[in-house]
Amino acid sequence: MKKLIRVGHGFDAHRLVEGQVLVLGGVEIPYHQGLQGHSDADVLIHAICDALLGASGLGDIGKLFPDTDDRNRNRNSREFLTEVHRLLQSHAIGVVNVDATLVAQAPKLAPFVDSMRSNVSADLQLDQSFVNVKATTTEGLGFTGRGEGIAAHVVVLVEQSIG
Ligand code: MG
């Protein structure tokens, strides 16, 4: 059986607002603001979903889980990730590895990175050593630097079994 390696890229950003819980990689992070969005606005999980769908040629998260659908309101984004994983499996596509970068001026995310990796690797049924999450600031530059929002960049490799 032939195996094709495919690469995917995902990007997402959400606005920080008062009165929301901050959830990144399925981890609740103590902070005075959270991300605004239709679901729980987990920017990391959204970018991972988009990278996986991109690598697989299966569209994007907005197409799969539209914000016009009330079922997706306040939804736990890890459910999106498990559904995306199932969709990939149905196309004989396995995840090789995930590498993510969170961009946030505050709060400090490093203490939570291993819990995020653990959640993502559980949802993708992948060893944790194949899921990497990094966090960076932008030294005060841009919308993330001003604390207006948090962004996530993700690349993934997947392998597709053919024939
Ligand atoms: Mg999003």
Boltz pocket constraint, residues with backbone or C-beta under 6 A from the ligand:
constraints:
  - pocket:
      binder: B
      contacts: [[A, 12], [A, 13], [A, 14], [A, 37], [A, 41], [A, 42], [A, 43], [A, 46]]
      max_distance: 6.0
